[in-house]
Amino acid sequence: MAQKDMPSARERRLRRAAARKGLAVRKVQRGQDRGRYQLLDPVFGGARRSPSRTHPTSFSLEEAETYIAE
């Protein structure tokens, strides 16, 4: 696996891309969403909605990358 494809590198890229769009990324530490990511809007203080029905306010790394790219 190349270093650019490692999860930590992807997470750093996600954080930088989200910051450019005015969002903050937080990794969920507890509960059923543990290990997933929340995209937070610091102006309004809320989490963005995820396309996942089982995890409505958290994203997998791939889902978050797709959401930010749009």
Secondary structure, 3 states (H helix, E strand, C coil): CCHHHCHHHHHHHHHHHHHHCCCEEEECCCCCCCCCEEEEECCCCEECCCCCCCCCCCECHHHHHHHHHC
